[in-house]
């Protein structure tokens, strides 16, 4: 029922495996270079959040307060002027 595959079939199988392995290696190198160059950090491909995804968001959240004159929200730690003459910041 099962027999040894022909040499041609084995060579095609090896070529396919090598092509897939080379493609994954190339994609990994591109991703590593992009992360090393200060690119945007990618989120996980999983539909549920990972520990790395949830930990980073809390460090980037800032408290803001509403400007009484223009209504724009400015950071509480370092409020900056909005450009209006009557801006209190």
CORQUI-V97687 format. One record per run of one state. SS is the DSSP state (H for helix, E for strand, C for the rest). FROM is the first residue (numbers start at 1). LEN is the number of residues. If there is no record, write none. Layout:
ss: {SS:SS}
from: {FROM:FROM}
len: {LEN:LEN}
This chain:
ss: {C:H:C:H:C:E:C:E:C}
from: {1:7:37:51:61:64:67:73:76}
len: {6:30:14:10:3:3:6:3:14}
